[in-house]
């Protein structure tokens, strides 16, 4: 059975049981011995974690930060490995378990149980610690000192209760961390290539002055685009249906006009037929009346009567044929 946590150490970092072997010692260990070393360190970590619960707010912020960054870099096609509460083991140093860590130019889909610097061939590039119920001195003093000693290029501390954000970056001359000075309300992360700022007591990331959307915002944005597209499609469909109705109405009007034209043509044809029959009947009447009265029509006169197209003229001849004595008199008034 493991001994209880010693009363002297005030934090996990100070417990000598979590100090990782130096490079020379690690090189001498067999794979089985290395596995036991890591297992024993993690067991010590678990002992502390049972008494270090930070609450729901801490968990949500930590998870949200990792998810926001992971989604952004995947969409950008930039390989960045991100993890939350992953044990990191530097040679000869106590284990650290950052709330959020990032390793740039690294496969984002690897799933290490721990980050052993000697095995990975590199340390981590950035740490973000989220403080909810923890000690302010730890995040703003102890971590600044310890993470700088480990050579972690950038470190950010976010107070999710009050919405305070601070950042540090290793100086060019290797003289430890230098505070990152806010520019326009943003803290610039050279490692991530992003700006950091608090928005409504949330830590948010910005790229080219645009806020990196979280998963819910991205879904809402995509849903909005889908809704706008659907609305546009529906509007286009309504316009198409209206145009179709107009076309059908115009077609009905054209068909009605065609029917009217055909009816008028038929009526005209009937009228012409009736007029032709009337002319023929009047012409026969004139010729037969002349014959009945003994008025001899010459061939030219008969042809004239049969060729006359004016109904009024034929009607006049038909009425006068009984008043003239000779056929010539019938045509004398022309």
Steps between C-alpha positions, in 0.01 A plus 500: 500500500631849409587740777273806541597829341778661702386807690801711403443555124232765435463415135558212264807671354680488838452126559837327436320185386401663169851605393580337167843331453772701332606417144786268601287301746215471251736367235610216729148383583337208318156550340338322796683721751403812309136391504514447879655846553222669308235291672627595847508870410144484367382326817634790703320740267172314555540532874516876467223522241253350747545810715547754218156510334458843338128484425280508192598852394868403485424182309275674245750779433795262468315265266358790298844657448643174371203438273503856357869478414478148361207591276672815375829334410329204333295738286817696420688180411775573752631198700487593869475241777276613785423329828339573835647377827762284331796411722821650359833355614820703453830328589603562863190712565175447689205399284270782382135458402391815310132573458561552126822443307596541137778355285525660156593313181390177666244239397174609667364145502763330715371373836789478747422407861782732608735741326847369575733766363793260455281258301320766295824677424360842592326691773164672481459847342220663696306464824166653597400468864140567602455621857167462676551402866878458492766721655578823316866479612540163327385625159656845506828433680591134537392392151672800345825398666469125440371506139773745403762267649358215289539717189131504404484790247166646609277482806155651552300515822124551478286578805159368392328649806596862436591476130863606553759389244880528525777365282875450497753420231862389522739783428737479205803500729368209705452712811170347603146611427407850393137617542305522176375858471137534384453667163153641447361272769661186352792285607695372200610135495791454262481123551135476396502790254185629672389778732343417838242708686219457750145537372227478762740325741587246233842457346462550127745485210520737206649457153535810282272691741224240461398289798562128462156339529436226750315185401154637585566826316637315199192276489276806533693675223477197272132464589450866414671448164287191440185690600590791271567259216172321566316833511663601172405166344143536623482858372637388164244219493220745575625727223519204264145394591375859455672521162347163408157625599552814293616289207195275535272804522663649191462164326131493594458853370681407179278193459190710569614758245570218255152360557351845448704543182388161375139579589525834320656326201219246496241775531667689217511186289132435574416858412697473177328172420157652569591802287623274219178297514298821504692636197449172317129497586453863391697434179273200423195706582605773254580249224179296551285813526647625170423165343147498644431845362659423165785739550782351299833534676813495293781274605691804623201622704443157651871474590480845656205402716667179613832680571350794698633495856297790640184370667345847488542516122354151457208593728437811288500294182267241652252770598517688166484195270118518513490870403714504186394417145840395371804341656710804411282718724583277799863609477435855375549670838851357558 
